[in-house]
Amino acid sequence: MSDAGSVKHYDVLIIGAGPGGCSTAIALKDAGLRVAMIDKSKFPRDKVCGELMHRKAVETLNTILPGFEQTFKAFPKTLVLKHTQINYKGQLIQFDWKNESYTCPRMDLDNFLLGQVKEHTNTDIFTSTAPDKITVNNDGVTITIKDSPTVYTGKIVIGADGANSVVAKQLTERSINRKHYLGAVRAYYSNVKDTHPDISQVFFSPKYGLNYLWVFPVEGGKVNVGFGLLSQNIADKKINLKDAFYEYFKQSPELSAKFKDAVQEGPLEGFGVPLGSSIGAPSGNCFLLVGDAASLSNPLSGTGIGNAVLSGKLAADQALRCFKTNDFSPSAMLQYDADLQTAIVNDLVKSYNVQRTLSKLPFILDVVFWLGKFEKVKKYIQSMV
Ligand SMILES: Cc1cc2nc3c(=O)[nH]c(=O)nc-3n(C[C@H](O)[C@H](O)[C@H](O)COP(=O)(O)OP(=O)(O)OC[C@H]3O[C@@H](n4cnc5c(N)ncnc54)[C@H](O)[C@@H]3O)c2cc1C
């Protein structure tokens, strides 16, 4: 990095230090490029989330940083989950997965990932630093900073700045499409009955159609509880999501009993989830979008950490191709769009189709649940996931 006055010159500018940004920085560790990562928050910082991490996230990180899985599993804030209990109309099915998943509070997870970037890469990290104007011209990208004379330049900018991405807002025509966006809330609870550190639990309420309330164990004997609704439904039916959250408990005898003596730890907080059923352009002249900035959360489950991490790796691969060919044009970036399509978006479309079908024909859920009680069907489902 060279510093002429208040102008800092880099090759790659990553905006956002969440899972998507950290994955990008780690994947660029051996590229010999000058990389800066800029985040508006002061770390450690929280991110409203269910905090369930599918294996995909850990596998991807282990590919770009061999040994990651071992370090992550040894991290005291990580829980390894092996089972899921699904509660539906007073009945319960337990699935025992061959692939484990994980929970880790985002306050700790994201700080841990940032620690991995610090330890294993030469990335210059700027936190509490909020981009103001992002400009693309013939020489590349220029970013000014709010309340600061400092200017950052780079050949390419990678927007990993989440659901309210400034990179997407300033460099694309993106606007929120309520049919492809969730409003979601979560709170932590302690003293909840019948929870176990390696079991995730989900509850369906008929009142909210195709929708589930999650109860995920997190370290310290607590659980992360939450649910989300399509923003279109929230707007059409004028639903207050926080009221609906507490209503969910009253609707369900199982939840009322389970949470009878529970203590809410901290506030109920909400955040948006941009769904991958409509992703828009994830790249353009001198820029790439990853994770929630590219709208890559799963339309069926609402999960997005795994796709943020995987898209971060794919964005790093694309940045390397750009530097190799010295081509940062929109047409050069199309390879990234194609890679995203194959590795992520095709699956998201399948999830969206399942989501649409179940929303239109909710009785299918009854059939699936009924079938799931048969050991052979259950084993088949378990072998698929
Ligand atoms: C209630 C809820 C529950 C969820 N549950 C799950 C779950 O259980 N499992 C799962 O996999 N996914 C879940 N998700 C989705 C998941 O949180 C996101 O998909 C994931 O965090 C995306 O990672 P990211 O790195 O793209 O963005 P983020 O994690 O949002 O990180 C973005 C980073 O950019 C920074 N930033 C934001 N704006 C700016 C700016 N203007 N300038 C600079 N920096 C900026 C932020 O400080 C942050 O560090 C849930 C989401 C919600 C809202």
The ligand as an ORCA input file, in Angstrom:
! r2SCAN-3c Opt
* xyz 0 1
  C     -33.174    -12.741     11.553
  C     -32.222    -13.402     10.594
  C     -31.894    -14.732     10.785
  C     -30.970    -15.358      9.927
  N     -30.604    -16.636     10.199
  C     -29.636    -17.225      9.474
  C     -29.136    -18.503      9.836
  O     -29.537    -19.104     10.832
  N     -28.194    -19.065      9.042
  C     -27.701    -18.432      7.938
  O     -26.854    -19.006      7.242
  N     -28.133    -17.201      7.585
  C     -29.075    -16.566      8.336
  N     -29.478    -15.294      8.026
  C     -28.876    -14.620      6.860
  C     -27.427    -14.186      7.196
  O     -27.436    -13.349      8.326
  C     -26.825    -13.446      6.007
  O     -27.098    -14.148      4.819
  C     -25.300    -13.304      6.157
  O     -24.980    -12.557      7.301
  C     -24.719    -12.614      4.918
  O     -23.352    -12.391      5.103
  P     -22.637    -11.153      4.358
  O     -21.209    -11.241      4.685
  O     -23.079    -11.101      2.965
  O     -23.287     -9.850      5.050
  P     -23.312     -9.403      6.580
  O     -23.151    -10.548      7.472
  O     -24.523     -8.558      6.729
  O     -22.013     -8.504      6.728
  C     -21.968     -7.249      6.101
  C     -20.850     -6.424      6.713
  O     -20.800     -5.184      6.014
  C     -20.780     -4.108      6.917
  N     -21.485     -3.008      6.291
  C     -22.809     -2.843      6.114
  N     -23.049     -1.687      5.488
  C     -21.844     -1.114      5.259
  C     -21.438      0.093      4.655
  N     -22.331      0.974      4.199
  N     -20.123      0.349      4.585
  C     -19.193     -0.537      5.082
  N     -19.536     -1.683      5.681
  C     -20.836     -1.965      5.759
  C     -21.471     -4.605      8.177
  O     -21.000     -3.908      9.331
  C     -21.071     -6.085      8.178
  O     -19.877     -6.278      8.896
  C     -30.403    -14.642      8.836
  C     -30.739    -13.297      8.651
  C     -31.634    -12.676      9.523
  C     -31.949    -11.220      9.331
*
